[in-house]
Amino acid sequence: MLYVRKAGVVGAGTMGAAIAEVLAFNEIPVVLKDVREDLVQRGLNRVRGFTEELLRFQEARLEKERERLEGMGLKLTPEQEGILQERLKPKFSRARAEQIVHRVEGTTEDSAFRDVDLVVEAAFESFPVKRGIFEALDRILPEHAVLATNTSSLSVTRLARGLLHARNSLVTHFFNPPTTLPLVEVVAGVDTREDVVTDTLEFLQGLRNHRYPLVPIRVKEVPGFLVNRLLIPMLNEACFALDEGVVSARELDQALKAGAGLPMGPLELADMIGLDVCLEVAQILQTEYGDPKYRPSLALKRLVDAGHLGRKTGRGFYDYA
Ligand SMILES: NC(=O)c1ccc[n+]([C@@H]2O[C@H](COP(=O)([O-])OP(=O)(O)OC[C@H]3O[C@@H](n4cnc5c(N)ncnc54)[C@H](O)[C@@H]3O)[C@@H](O)[C@H]2O)c1
């Protein structure tokens, strides 16, 4: 059994800050590390931002539901109104938001990880960077600690090779944003101990994010794991279709939403993920599987070359200015 009295997160960026918030939301004290104090502060501000977002979401629920019901032409009786108010009463208070923020402690020092039971590495997607972090953590972590990485594409077997914690290492691949998407792909390396995998799955199963209980699934160590292996080729194919002038970007997204029941169109989703990330994963799938079917589209390459990476730069397949 994995009992996490204190957790660590390395990298206070998009994913690291959100993973730290999810852990703190589940009442686990967290140390959040980045390389510089300003980056740590930015991460802590992100944590606060997530709790503010949840407060706003909860406060708006009642009004949204009223609008939805009115839109359907329904008029509530005072009794029904009372039930609705009770049901949709905000369950998350400002006091709780403050507790979450205070549960996350920022640091630039590895020594802060001396007493953690689990650490999730969420720094840049680069083998040398992640290996450096794994080596530093290996020296400082307690013997029993689980060393997890949020990598989207790197091999945890290679990342942990030869380390004291090699048998305690695995991938916990959260999805963006972890505060609302519940899936976590759990991937063991060649040397990972079986009880470390089952304990981590069980631990994650006991957590929830702002909307749902987490959904950890065990996936074999293959390039792209499961979701990216299916998703990225689909997004890439959408780029090919766009390049061939089959339809416009808007029509392509509308078609997939209206015809395949997707909540977001592929190009909207690619813009949200980041086109550089999509391109990188497509290239990894192509190299690792050696199959030309994973070849990234020119449309995607051109946009990345131009620095139009999607929402994060204000322009991708769509303009966000
Ligand atoms: N963004 C996504 O949609 C997404 C989804 C799933 C998984 N991932 C994976 O999560 C990881 C992080 O991605 P991100 O989007 O949060 O990146 P990001 O660039 O937003 O954040 C990375 C953070 O790590 C910090 N960092 C770099 N080197 C460090 C070091 N040696 N020690 C401590 N901190 C260090 C950086 O300063 C930065 O703040 C990557 O492995 C990525 O593949 C990303």
The ligand as a Gaussian input file, in Angstrom:
#p B3LYP/6-31G(d) Opt

LIG

0 1
 N        1.354000      20.352000     -21.607000
 C        0.675000      19.239000     -21.860000
 O       -0.407000      19.251000     -22.481000
 C        1.194000      17.919000     -21.339000
 C        0.295000      16.850000     -21.195000
 C        0.767000      15.644000     -20.679000
 C        2.110000      15.504000     -20.341000
 N        2.958000      16.567000     -20.519000
 C        4.358000      16.382000     -20.119000
 O        4.530000      17.044000     -18.868000
 C        5.868000      17.548000     -18.774000
 C        5.812000      19.033000     -18.494000
 O        5.144000      19.684000     -19.542000
 P        4.581000      21.170000     -19.367000
 O        3.695000      21.402000     -20.530000
 O        4.080000      21.364000     -17.988000
 O        5.943000      22.001000     -19.561000
 P        6.222000      23.520000     -19.125000
 O        7.268000      24.005000     -20.066000
 O        4.961000      24.288000     -18.973000
 O        6.849000      23.370000     -17.654000
 C        8.067000      22.745000     -17.409000
 C        8.646000      23.372000     -16.144000
 O        9.756000      22.592000     -15.730000
 C       10.740000      23.468000     -15.246000
 N       12.052000      22.802000     -15.264000
 C       12.860000      22.579000     -16.318000
 N       13.988000      21.939000     -15.904000
 C       13.865000      21.760000     -14.580000
 C       14.685000      21.183000     -13.577000
 N       15.881000      20.653000     -13.874000
 N       14.248000      21.169000     -12.310000
 C       13.056000      21.711000     -11.988000
 N       12.221000      22.280000     -12.883000
 C       12.632000      22.303000     -14.170000
 C       10.666000      24.668000     -16.174000
 O       11.288000      25.814000     -15.612000
 C        9.167000      24.804000     -16.347000
 O        8.593000      25.654000     -15.371000
 C        6.551000      17.167000     -20.078000
 O        7.237000      15.960000     -19.877000
 C        5.394000      16.994000     -21.048000
 O        5.687000      16.111000     -22.103000
 C        2.546000      17.770000     -20.995000

